[in-house]
Amino acid sequence: MKLCALSPRRAAIVVAVEDASPTDAVARRLRELGFVAGERVEIVAKGPFGGDPLLVQVGFTRFALRRAEASRIRIDADARETVA
């Protein structure tokens, strides 16, 4: 499942960040920001117009990501849990 398809206020586990090319700077930056395998991630909120941008929390840090960026992040939806 892709991160952009995750429902708000649900947690999941990052599986991988997919590279669009061998030297994909966006994928590399996402990994540098903490989107690495095994890390907990959740969508905190979605923007009002088409759901863009997404407010995403990975670890204790929040980022605004475009849907195109979030679609590069594969998650394990079975590991998700409800966040209080």
C-alpha positions as CSV (number, residue, x, y, z in Angstrom):
1,M,0.0,0.0,0.0
2,K,1.2,3.5,-0.7
3,L,1.3,6.2,2.1
4,C,-0.9,8.5,0.1
5,A,-3.8,5.9,0.4
6,L,-3.6,5.7,4.2
7,S,-6.5,7.2,6.1
8,P,-5.8,10.1,8.4
9,R,-5.0,9.3,12.1
10,R,-4.0,5.7,11.2
11,A,-0.5,4.5,11.8
12,A,1.5,2.1,9.6
13,I,5.0,0.9,9.2
14,V,7.3,2.1,6.3
15,V,8.4,-0.8,4.1
16,A,10.5,1.1,1.5
17,V,10.9,4.3,-0.5
18,E,10.7,3.6,-4.2
19,D,13.2,5.2,-6.5
20,A,12.0,6.6,-9.8
21,S,15.5,6.5,-11.2
22,P,19.0,5.3,-10.1
23,T,19.9,8.8,-8.9
24,D,16.4,9.8,-7.5
25,A,17.1,12.9,-5.3
26,V,13.5,13.0,-4.0
27,A,13.6,9.4,-2.8
28,R,17.1,9.9,-1.3
29,R,15.8,13.0,0.6
30,L,12.7,11.1,1.9
31,R,15.0,8.5,3.4
32,E,17.2,11.2,4.9
33,L,14.1,12.7,6.6
34,G,13.4,9.4,8.3
35,F,11.2,7.4,5.9
36,V,13.1,4.2,6.4
37,A,12.0,0.6,6.7
38,G,10.5,-0.2,10.1
39,E,9.7,3.4,11.0
40,R,6.2,4.2,12.2
41,V,4.3,6.7,10.1
42,E,0.9,8.3,10.0
43,I,-1.1,10.9,8.1
44,V,-2.1,13.6,10.6
45,A,-4.2,15.7,8.2
46,K,-5.0,16.2,4.5
47,G,-5.2,19.5,2.6
48,P,-8.7,20.9,1.7
49,F,-8.3,20.8,-2.1
50,G,-7.8,17.3,-3.3
51,G,-6.0,16.2,-0.2
52,D,-2.8,18.0,-1.1
53,P,-0.6,18.5,0.8
54,L,-0.5,15.7,3.4
55,L,0.7,16.4,6.9
56,V,2.7,13.3,7.7
57,Q,4.3,12.3,11.0
58,V,7.3,9.9,11.0
59,G,8.8,9.3,14.4
60,F,8.3,12.6,16.3
61,T,8.7,14.9,13.3
62,R,6.0,16.2,11.0
63,F,6.3,17.0,7.3
64,A,4.1,18.4,4.6
65,L,4.3,16.1,1.6
66,R,2.7,16.3,-1.8
67,R,0.6,13.2,-2.8
68,A,3.2,12.5,-5.5
69,E,6.0,12.3,-2.9
70,A,3.8,10.2,-0.5
71,S,3.0,7.8,-3.4
72,R,6.7,6.8,-3.4
73,I,6.5,5.5,0.2
74,R,5.3,1.9,0.5
75,I,3.8,1.0,3.9
76,D,2.6,-2.1,5.7
77,A,-1.1,-1.5,6.2
78,D,-1.5,-4.6,8.4
79,A,0.8,-3.1,11.0
80,R,-1.3,0.0,11.4
81,E,-3.1,0.9,14.6
82,T,-5.5,3.5,15.7
83,V,-3.8,6.6,17.1
84,A,-5.5,8.3,20.1
